[in-house]
Amino acid sequence: MGNAITKNYEVGGQIASAGLWKIHRGTKRTTGQEVAVFIFEKNIVESISSLRRQTPSKRDQERVYEFLKKEASQLARLRHPCMLEVVEPVDESRTAIAFATEPIFASLSNLLGNYENLASVPEDVRKFELDELEVQKGLNQLGKGLQFCHNDAKIVHGNLVPDAIFVNAKGDWKIAGFGFSTFLSRDPNVATPVEYWEYDHDLHPYCQKDLNYQAPEYVLEQRLDPSNDMFGIGCLAYSVLNKGTPLLQTRGNLNTYRQQIERINQNHFETLPAHLADAMTRLITREPSMRMNAVEFQSSKFFDNILVSTMKYMENFAEKTRDDKGQFMKGLLRVLPQFPERVLYRKILPCLLDELKDHALLPYTLPNVFFIIQKMTPKEFEEKVLPSLKPIFLVREPMQNLLTLLEKIELLQQKAGGAVFKEDIMPLVYCALEPKNPPSVQEKALKTVPAITEALDYTTVKASLFPRIATLFSQTTTLSVKVNTLLCFLTIMKILDKFTITEKLIPLLRNIKTREVNVTMATLQVYQEMGKYVEKEVIGNSIMPHLWHLSLGPNLKADQFEAFMKTIQELGNKVHQQHLRHLQDLKKLEDQTKSFAASADPTVATNGASTLNDFEKLVQGGGPTLSSGAVTPNSASCQSSSSDNPFKIASDNPFSPSAGSDSSLNMFGDMAASLPTMATKPMSFGSTTPVLKPATPSMFGASSSDSSSNSMGGFGSRPMTPTSSSSFHTTNNRTSISNNTFTPTAATSSFSIPPLKPMTTPASSSNFSGSRPPFSQPQQKPVGTPPLSHTLGNLSTSTSSFGGFQSANNNPTGMASGGMGGYSNGFHNNNSSSSSSSSGGFGMGNNMGSMNSTLTPARPPSMGMGMMTPMQPTSTGFGANKIGGNTHKGKNSDLGMFDPFS
């Protein structure tokens, strides 16, 4: 457009139209002031068709330009609240004419359904319907504006049509369109020159007076008078109340006008409101002397109601005293419900927000503001009201202001979004919580906290709200304030983190000095709620001691003491259950850890060979394996029945533990079944090999009273000292387990088993097997058989099923229990590693596996026990080689085996 308007203002979209003017929304670039920009684009003149449908001549175009510039310039000369305010004078460029005014909503013509020269109709304009109160208020404002024109400015408007009236953003009606205005002569003796009315078909209708709104004395008699405008305002009022349909419908024809004017006094205006009908008969009349003037029009009964009077009073509100304003604000709250919402939003509310600057009137103004806020949407509240309220949130004087705002805090929360509430409204609460405020304000602020907690997040509560409440709690000396702070703690407990509760809130509560009952019981409620969120250690170490202390207060009644006891009991039960479960979980975790470690190390597994086999099957893609690596009794039975397994638990073995009560002994049979076979290399004896000395009664701990103890059946009546471990024997591919172990003694260079007394064997168990002779028959060694001896390493206290013995070098970390797990005609250990056994197996001590030893035959195969496949000793590690320990390969040395039957 290239003129001063576009340079100084940011022009937005079109919002309205008035004849040839396009009205746009605008903003001043330097200050951000909102305006309405009136723009006439000169190129549209060529498209304007007159009644003759000819393109306007250059002269006619200039006449249009002059008329439009006169409209703007005349309006700029008139300053009155009822005149459209010009903020930027008219400016003409090569392509356009423009000027800027106060913001407007639309022209009255647009609101009555005329959208000419409006590219797209805004939705709020299309749906707009004038309320009767708005019409009353608007017509009253027009009457006041005409009063100014006639009495003060001495000007006659001359063309009061809907296109000349504008409704601004506040809903006020403003007069414009002074293109046909005429200033009256200052000298009453000099007549004002009058321009004869004649319709020019070469001009656009907007550039000519509308005959439907012209007074008859002017059209027919060329008499210019202020009464001309009063006739026009009567016609305008009729058109507004009939949705844009004028009273005179002449279509620009003068003859038609004369005919309708002759019948003008016959109109009774039955369709109009009663009081307005009376006023219309005195406005639309043929004789000017009978018409109302502008002042009389404003005093008519049509405007005589409380709502119009209220709006008229507010138009001059700035001129009233503070006392008058206070009295008005008190009464306004009673009539506000009668106003339409649009009037409240556009007319009443802006006036009230302007008065918020007077802090002395805040207690009277704020209730009216909050009544209107109730009807607004959150978006409308944030855009129209919140910017004006924010400055007064921190105003402390008068204190009644804070109390009024705090009473409406829930309404503010509903109308403001979460972020807006935290950033813009919560400072009001923070201000009220300051210790220097009166207790009434503090208590009011504390009572609002439970209602607004849902709108707050963790950061806001911890960093802003909680510290202020805690400070007030520690500094206040008012009992009601202290109780309300405790109730606030109770409310925000579910938002606070455990650290804040433990490190800040609990110490705060423990510093309570007063023993007043209300404070004590409120503290109890806080501790009850706190018990839901803190750990058992905090309950046991911090909360319960203080509860006991408070429960013994001298002012408590019986029922209050019972409340303390109930809480203490509930919290104590919680600590009991949680800590007991914690200890049980620790024990379970410890057991699982040991089990996992044992199953993960094949060298310490109870079932070493089976675990190794299962592992090989797993990594080589074999069949399913047992997860724990242990052999179940059923699986052991299956293995013992295999032809590859040299060990088999004999059900008819007299040494079998099946008849005993200790079922745990079955595991040794399973272990024996899973032991790998040993090489058959003969054993050798060295000169340094220690041998066992002959057993003596003292070595076995024999006494006459021990004859009935758990001794080895079939070996006579020699008493032996038993222990809790067991050993097993293998014969004829069967394994028998004995539950007899003996206290070992120190070994010497050799020993021999003394002769066994005959033993009476039951018929059901007379023999180990079908080919074995009874134990009573003496057994003879073959000629040349070397004396049986057993090489012992660093042997600790051990037991054997064949008698006690001790190593010359006692090792306290050796085998705890166990005995000779098996014997045969020949035992060989071909450079294989072995470890000590805690129960079952060889049980030869911790260092048994530290030497590579071979076993020489102990008796001829004719003894009837059958040939045994040599067995490699294993260890379950109760000595130095515990679970997870290492196995050691020993040197080649001789391992002698004693013969219990020699």
QUIRA-V882993 format. One record per residue. RES is the residue in three letters. D_FIRST is the distance of its C-alpha to the first C-alpha in Angstrom with 2 decimals. Layout:
RES D_FIRST
RES D_FIRST
This chain:
MET 0.00
GLY 3.79
ASN 5.93
ALA 9.12
ILE 8.65
THR 6.79
LYS 9.31
ASN 12.17
TYR 11.82
GLU 12.00
VAL 10.56
GLY 13.26
GLY 14.55
GLN 14.96
ILE 18.20
ALA 18.83
SER 18.11
ALA 19.48
GLY 19.69
LEU 16.34
TRP 14.54
LYS 13.37
ILE 14.36
HIS 13.38
ARG 15.42
GLY 14.15
THR 16.02
LYS 16.12
ARG 16.23
THR 19.27
THR 21.44
GLY 20.49
GLN 20.49
GLU 19.46
VAL 17.38
ALA 15.98
VAL 12.38
PHE 12.36
ILE 9.38
PHE 10.12
GLU 8.52
LYS 10.36
ASN 11.50
ILE 13.68
VAL 15.78
GLU 17.52
SER 18.68
ILE 20.02
SER 23.78
SER 26.00
LEU 29.58
ARG 30.50
ARG 28.21
GLN 26.88
THR 23.41
PRO 22.38
SER 23.10
LYS 20.97
ARG 22.82
ASP 22.23
GLN 18.49
GLU 18.63
ARG 20.92
VAL 18.47
TYR 15.76
GLU 18.57
PHE 19.89
LEU 16.79
LYS 16.37
LYS 20.11
GLU 19.96
ALA 17.82
SER 19.73
GLN 23.10
LEU 22.48
ALA 21.66
ARG 25.05
LEU 27.00
ARG 27.97
HIS 30.17
PRO 30.54
CYS 30.31
MET 27.08
LEU 23.68
GLU 22.81
VAL 19.63
VAL 18.76
GLU 15.64
PRO 15.77
VAL 13.47
ASP 10.79
GLU 9.58
SER 7.30
ARG 8.18
THR 6.25
ALA 6.33
ILE 8.84
ALA 9.23
PHE 12.22
ALA 14.19
THR 17.80
GLU 20.63
PRO 20.64
ILE 21.72
PHE 23.49
ALA 22.85
SER 23.37
LEU 27.00
SER 26.26
ASN 25.10
LEU 28.25
LEU 30.35
GLY 29.20
ASN 26.49
TYR 23.62
GLU 21.90
ASN 18.16
LEU 18.67
ALA 18.14
SER 20.72
VAL 23.01
PRO 23.76
GLU 27.47
ASP 28.25
VAL 26.76
ARG 28.72
LYS 31.95
PHE 31.62
GLU 34.63
LEU 35.13
ASP 38.36
GLU 40.64
LEU 40.41
GLU 36.62
VAL 36.98
GLN 39.57
LYS 37.53
GLY 34.37
LEU 36.32
ASN 38.06
GLN 34.81
LEU 33.71
GLY 37.10
LYS 36.64
GLY 33.25
LEU 34.80
GLN 37.66
PHE 35.35
CYS 33.68
HIS 37.05
ASN 39.24
ASP 37.06
ALA 33.92
LYS 35.88
ILE 33.10
VAL 33.32
HIS 30.42
GLY 31.45
ASN 29.57
LEU 30.30
VAL 28.98
PRO 27.88
ASP 24.18
ALA 24.66
ILE 26.19
PHE 24.52
VAL 26.38
ASN 25.27
ALA 26.10
LYS 29.60
GLY 30.39
ASP 30.39
TRP 29.51
LYS 27.23
ILE 26.96
ALA 23.74
GLY 22.87
PHE 24.49
GLY 23.26
PHE 26.94
SER 28.50
THR 31.23
PHE 32.94
LEU 36.70
SER 38.95
ARG 40.46
ASP 43.76
PRO 45.50
ASN 47.39
VAL 44.30
ALA 42.68
THR 38.97
PRO 37.56
VAL 36.69
GLU 34.43
TYR 36.25
TRP 34.74
GLU 34.21
TYR 32.17
ASP 29.94
HIS 29.65
ASP 26.90
LEU 24.39
HIS 22.90
PRO 25.30
TYR 22.84
CYS 22.81
GLN 26.62
LYS 29.17
ASP 30.57
LEU 34.27
ASN 35.29
TYR 34.56
GLN 35.88
ALA 39.16
PRO 41.95
GLU 42.83
TYR 39.39
VAL 39.18
LEU 42.80
GLU 43.80
GLN 40.62
ARG 41.49
LEU 38.77
ASP 39.86
PRO 38.71
SER 40.81
ASN 38.23
ASP 35.95
MET 38.95
PHE 39.54
GLY 35.91
ILE 36.14
GLY 39.32
CYS 37.64
LEU 34.76
ALA 37.32
TYR 39.17
SER 36.09
VAL 35.21
LEU 38.81
ASN 38.93
LYS 35.83
GLY 33.64
THR 36.36
PRO 36.61
LEU 39.98
LEU 39.41
GLN 38.27
THR 38.11
ARG 35.37
GLY 34.55
ASN 38.15
LEU 39.91
ASN 43.39
THR 42.69
TYR 41.44
ARG 44.73
GLN 46.81
GLN 45.20
ILE 45.38
GLU 49.10
ARG 49.63
ILE 47.38
ASN 50.37
GLN 51.86
ASN 49.26
HIS 50.78
PHE 47.85
GLU 50.18
THR 47.41
LEU 45.85
PRO 47.21
ALA 50.29
HIS 49.08
LEU 45.79
ALA 47.77
ASP 49.71
ALA 46.58
MET 45.09
THR 48.18
ARG 47.53
LEU 43.86
ILE 43.82
THR 46.59
ARG 47.15
GLU 48.43
PRO 46.00
SER 48.91
MET 49.64
ARG 46.23
MET 45.43
ASN 43.31
ALA 40.73
VAL 43.34
GLU 45.86
PHE 43.33
GLN 42.71
SER 46.48
SER 47.22
LYS 49.06
PHE 46.08
PHE 44.69
ASP 48.12
ASN 48.21
ILE 48.18
LEU 44.84
VAL 42.88
SER 44.90
THR 44.06
MET 40.30
LYS 40.69
TYR 42.69
MET 40.11
GLU 37.39
ASN 39.46
PHE 40.69
ALA 39.50
GLU 41.88
LYS 44.90
THR 47.58
ARG 48.31
ASP 51.44
ASP 49.69
LYS 47.05
GLY 49.85
GLN 51.69
PHE 48.57
MET 47.82
LYS 51.39
GLY 51.24
LEU 47.75
LEU 49.04
ARG 51.33
VAL 48.68
LEU 45.89
PRO 47.36
GLN 46.82
PHE 43.04
PRO 40.83
GLU 39.14
ARG 35.65
VAL 36.69
LEU 38.30
TYR 35.29
ARG 32.62
LYS 34.67
ILE 37.93
LEU 37.05
PRO 34.15
CYS 36.50
LEU 39.29
LEU 37.25
ASP 36.32
GLU 40.05
LEU 40.88
LYS 40.28
ASP 43.53
HIS 46.08
ALA 48.96
LEU 47.62
LEU 46.99
PRO 50.27
TYR 49.24
THR 45.55
LEU 45.84
PRO 48.02
ASN 45.44
VAL 42.67
PHE 44.86
PHE 45.63
ILE 41.99
ILE 41.62
GLN 44.37
LYS 42.22
MET 39.19
THR 38.48
PRO 38.56
LYS 34.83
GLU 34.14
PHE 36.70
GLU 35.24
GLU 31.69
LYS 32.54
VAL 35.98
LEU 37.04
PRO 34.68
SER 36.26
LEU 39.78
LYS 39.89
PRO 40.36
ILE 43.37
PHE 45.19
LEU 46.72
VAL 47.65
ARG 51.46
GLU 52.04
PRO 52.97
MET 54.68
GLN 54.26
ASN 50.61
LEU 51.70
LEU 54.20
THR 51.66
LEU 49.23
LEU 52.12
GLU 53.26
LYS 49.92
ILE 49.69
GLU 50.39
LEU 47.55
LEU 45.20
GLN 46.53
GLN 45.87
LYS 42.27
ALA 41.38
GLY 41.48
GLY 44.10
ALA 42.04
VAL 40.32
PHE 43.73
LYS 45.34
GLU 42.67
ASP 41.58
ILE 44.50
MET 47.60
PRO 47.28
LEU 48.34
VAL 51.60
TYR 52.15
CYS 51.81
ALA 54.34
LEU 56.83
GLU 57.30
PRO 60.98
LYS 60.32
ASN 58.95
PRO 61.38
PRO 63.36
SER 61.84
VAL 58.37
GLN 59.77
GLU 61.69
LYS 58.70
ALA 56.62
LEU 59.47
LYS 59.78
THR 56.16
VAL 56.69
PRO 58.48
ALA 55.67
ILE 52.88
THR 54.82
GLU 53.48
ALA 49.92
LEU 50.98
ASP 51.60
TYR 54.36
THR 52.44
THR 51.32
VAL 54.86
LYS 56.67
ALA 54.45
SER 53.26
LEU 55.18
PHE 58.73
PRO 59.05
ARG 58.10
ILE 60.54
ALA 63.23
THR 62.76
LEU 63.00
PHE 66.08
SER 67.88
GLN 67.13
THR 67.38
THR 70.62
THR 69.70
LEU 71.55
SER 68.94
VAL 66.19
LYS 68.42
VAL 69.21
ASN 65.55
THR 64.70
LEU 67.40
LEU 65.92
CYS 62.54
PHE 64.30
LEU 65.77
THR 62.35
ILE 60.58
MET 63.64
LYS 62.33
ILE 59.20
LEU 60.91
ASP 62.36
LYS 66.11
PHE 65.86
THR 64.21
ILE 66.78
THR 69.70
GLU 68.79
LYS 66.95
LEU 67.67
ILE 71.40
PRO 72.20
LEU 70.28
LEU 72.43
ARG 75.63
ASN 75.01
ILE 75.24
LYS 77.89
THR 78.13
ARG 80.43
GLU 79.00
VAL 79.33
ASN 75.70
VAL 74.48
THR 77.22
MET 76.47
ALA 72.72
THR 73.55
LEU 75.70
GLN 72.77
VAL 70.65
TYR 73.45
GLN 73.89
GLU 70.28
MET 70.41
GLY 73.35
LYS 71.10
TYR 68.94
VAL 71.12
GLU 73.82
LYS 77.52
GLU 78.20
VAL 75.91
ILE 77.57
GLY 81.04
ASN 80.56
SER 78.06
ILE 77.60
MET 81.13
PRO 82.84
HIS 80.45
LEU 80.92
TRP 84.66
HIS 84.23
LEU 82.09
SER 84.38
LEU 87.28
GLY 85.53
PRO 87.90
ASN 85.60
LEU 85.04
LYS 86.65
ALA 88.45
ASP 85.62
GLN 83.17
PHE 85.60
GLU 85.89
ALA 82.13
PHE 82.38
MET 85.27
LYS 83.45
THR 80.44
ILE 82.72
GLN 84.57
GLU 81.42
LEU 80.04
GLY 83.48
ASN 83.72
LYS 80.35
VAL 81.47
HIS 84.78
GLN 83.28
GLN 80.55
HIS 82.87
LEU 85.65
ARG 83.26
HIS 82.08
LEU 85.66
GLN 86.46
ASP 83.43
LEU 84.55
LYS 88.03
LYS 86.70
LEU 84.42
GLU 87.35
ASP 89.53
GLN 86.87
THR 86.43
LYS 90.16
SER 90.37
PHE 87.48
ALA 88.97
ALA 92.35
SER 90.97
ALA 88.85
ASP 91.85
PRO 94.47
THR 97.07
VAL 97.33
ALA 96.90
THR 99.69
ASN 100.03
GLY 99.50
ALA 100.71
SER 99.07
THR 95.77
LEU 96.07
ASN 96.88
ASP 93.95
PHE 91.67
GLU 92.95
LYS 92.40
LEU 88.86
VAL 87.80
GLN 89.79
GLY 88.30
GLY 91.36
GLY 91.67
PRO 90.38
THR 91.61
LEU 92.20
SER 89.32
SER 91.53
GLY 94.03
ALA 96.96
VAL 99.59
THR 100.23
PRO 103.79
ASN 103.23
SER 101.87
ALA 104.68
SER 107.21
CYS 105.69
GLN 105.79
SER 109.39
SER 110.51
SER 109.22
SER 111.84
ASP 109.75
ASN 109.86
PRO 113.15
PHE 112.67
LYS 113.21
ILE 113.73
ALA 117.15
SER 117.48
ASP 121.27
ASN 121.21
PRO 123.14
PHE 120.67
SER 117.67
PRO 115.59
SER 114.93
ALA 117.59
GLY 116.16
SER 113.65
ASP 111.19
SER 108.73
SER 106.75
LEU 109.48
ASN 108.25
MET 105.50
PHE 108.10
GLY 109.38
ASP 105.88
MET 105.48
ALA 108.75
ALA 107.67
SER 104.59
LEU 106.34
PRO 106.44
THR 109.82
MET 111.47
ALA 113.09
THR 116.89
LYS 117.71
PRO 120.88
MET 120.68
SER 122.31
PHE 123.73
GLY 123.63
SER 126.04
THR 123.47
THR 122.48
PRO 123.17
VAL 125.07
LEU 125.55
LYS 128.79
PRO 130.83
ALA 129.50
THR 131.55
PRO 131.54
SER 129.89
MET 127.09
PHE 126.36
GLY 126.68
ALA 129.48
SER 131.24
SER 133.43
SER 130.76
ASP 128.28
SER 130.28
SER 128.24
SER 124.89
ASN 122.53
SER 124.63
MET 124.61
GLY 126.59
GLY 129.25
PHE 129.88
GLY 132.66
SER 132.64
ARG 131.60
PRO 129.18
MET 125.80
THR 123.01
PRO 119.96
THR 116.28
SER 113.15
SER 112.38
SER 113.69
SER 114.84
PHE 115.39
HIS 118.05
THR 117.87
THR 120.75
ASN 121.08
ASN 117.32
ARG 117.03
THR 115.62
SER 117.27
ILE 115.70
SER 117.76
ASN 116.53
ASN 119.09
THR 118.17
PHE 120.35
THR 120.19
PRO 120.53
THR 122.99
ALA 123.18
ALA 124.09
THR 126.97
SER 128.06
SER 129.03
PHE 129.86
SER 131.40
ILE 131.02
PRO 134.21
PRO 135.94
LEU 134.44
LYS 136.62
PRO 137.02
MET 134.59
THR 135.14
THR 132.33
PRO 131.51
ALA 132.26
SER 128.67
SER 127.66
SER 130.86
ASN 129.22
PHE 125.81
SER 126.11
GLY 128.72
SER 130.10
ARG 130.00
PRO 133.21
PRO 133.31
PHE 132.60
SER 136.29
GLN 137.43
PRO 137.65
GLN 135.49
GLN 136.92
LYS 135.08
PRO 135.75
VAL 137.85
GLY 135.89
THR 132.82
PRO 131.50
PRO 131.09
LEU 127.77
SER 125.50
HIS 121.88
THR 119.86
LEU 117.59
GLY 114.78
ASN 113.38
LEU 114.28
SER 113.27
THR 114.92
SER 115.20
THR 117.19
SER 118.91
SER 120.33
PHE 123.56
GLY 124.21
GLY 122.67
PHE 122.33
GLN 120.58
SER 119.31
ALA 120.89
ASN 117.40
ASN 115.59
ASN 111.82
PRO 110.05
THR 107.03
GLY 108.99
MET 109.33
ALA 109.43
SER 111.32
GLY 112.41
GLY 115.42
MET 116.62
GLY 114.41
GLY 116.63
TYR 119.67
SER 121.41
ASN 124.04
GLY 121.75
PHE 118.46
HIS 116.47
ASN 113.29
ASN 112.09
ASN 109.70
SER 107.41
SER 105.55
SER 106.34
SER 105.38
SER 107.07
SER 107.05
SER 106.62
SER 108.31
GLY 110.25
GLY 110.46
PHE 112.66
GLY 111.77
MET 113.50
GLY 111.40
ASN 108.18
ASN 109.42
MET 111.18
GLY 108.41
SER 108.64
MET 111.59
ASN 112.17
SER 115.42
THR 117.58
LEU 119.85
THR 123.39
PRO 125.22
ALA 126.85
ARG 129.26
PRO 130.55
PRO 128.83
SER 131.93
MET 130.89
GLY 129.27
MET 125.76
GLY 124.44
MET 122.37
MET 119.02
THR 116.03
PRO 115.26
MET 112.37
GLN 109.79
PRO 109.26
THR 105.80
SER 104.36
THR 102.17
GLY 101.98
PHE 103.20
GLY 104.44
ALA 102.60
ASN 100.87
LYS 98.73
ILE 95.85
GLY 93.59
GLY 96.33
ASN 97.53
THR 100.60
HIS 102.96
LYS 105.08
GLY 108.57
LYS 111.23
ASN 114.06
SER 116.82
ASP 119.46
LEU 118.90
GLY 122.20
MET 122.54
PHE 125.32
ASP 127.20
PRO 127.77
PHE 130.57
SER 132.60
